[in-house]
Amino acid sequence: MRSLILSLVLSVVILPVTAKQSRAYDIDCAIMLCMAGGFPSSAVCAAAYAEMIRRITPWPVRPPFGICTFAAVPVELGGPGGEGELDISIPEYAWLRKTRVLWFYGRSYESRDDPRQWDWYVRSCDHENRYCRYHVRVFGSHSPWPESFVSENGQSISFPSSGGRFNFFHRAVMVEYGDYEGNMDHSEWFRY
């Protein structure tokens, strides 16, 4: 597995120099590879992380990564020499399929004769933004949203800070992801 990751990293570095047509797909492979390593410190992974966040920050919302065509890279360029795109449906990529995009929305308001109330929800979508559902949804609470919630992947994730008692509207987005060993992590919340 490590030799596959090393060859993937080398191809990401070599491809921009040798194959101009595949340049648009290089960042998708870099996002997947850097995610597999937990986004280690490097210029390539910093750019991949920034691109992933740029894609999920609305509008329009896009999936955090697209199709990696690494499978079609010729052997002489360091690739496996296959055809088509990387198939992430196989068991070796189960960690990649755990990627979730989480949206938070919260607001506070006062009705005419009622005390202050809060509404909030967390919406969770898969890595392709195809299958989405409300993970947490609360309306008309007499207290602000709590400190944290447990995600679909079992992580305790802090809600974005409320910005004070009288912050009346708040929304944010983040990515929850795992590495190839199954360790889960997440980005910070990005307000928009």
C-alpha positions, 0 to 999 in steps of 0.5 A: 500500500505504501508503494502505491501511495508513493507512486501516486504522490510521484505521479502527482508531481510528474504529471503537471510537467509532462501531461498538460491535458490531465492537469485539470484532474491532478488536483483531484488525485492530490486531494485523495492522496493527501487525505489518505495521509491526513493532509501532511505538511507540504506545498502539494497537500496545502494546495489540495486542502485549499482546493477541497475547501474552495469546492465545498464553500458555497455557491455553487456547492461542488463535491470536495474532490472529483474523478482521479484519472490516475489509473490511466497514467502510463507506466513510464510516467509512474502510473499503473497503466490502467484505463479510465478512472480510479475505482473508489468502490473497492474495499481499499477505498472505504476510508475515502467513501466516509468523507462527508460535507457538513453544513451548519445553519443556526439562528436566534429570534424573539417572538412577540410574547415569547422569550428568545428561541434558537433554531439550528441544523447540521446537514450531512452529504456524502463525498459526491454531494448526492446523498444528503440528510439532516443529521441534527435538526432543532427548532424553537429551542429556548437555549442555544445549540450545544457545544458538540454533536456526534457525526455519522462517522462517530466523531465528536465535532464541536458546533461552530461558535455562536459568536455571542449571545446576540448573534442572530444568524450563523452558517458554516461548512466543513469536511469530515474525512478519514485517512487510509488507516481509518483515522477520522479527522475534519476541517475547521468550520468555514463561515459563509 
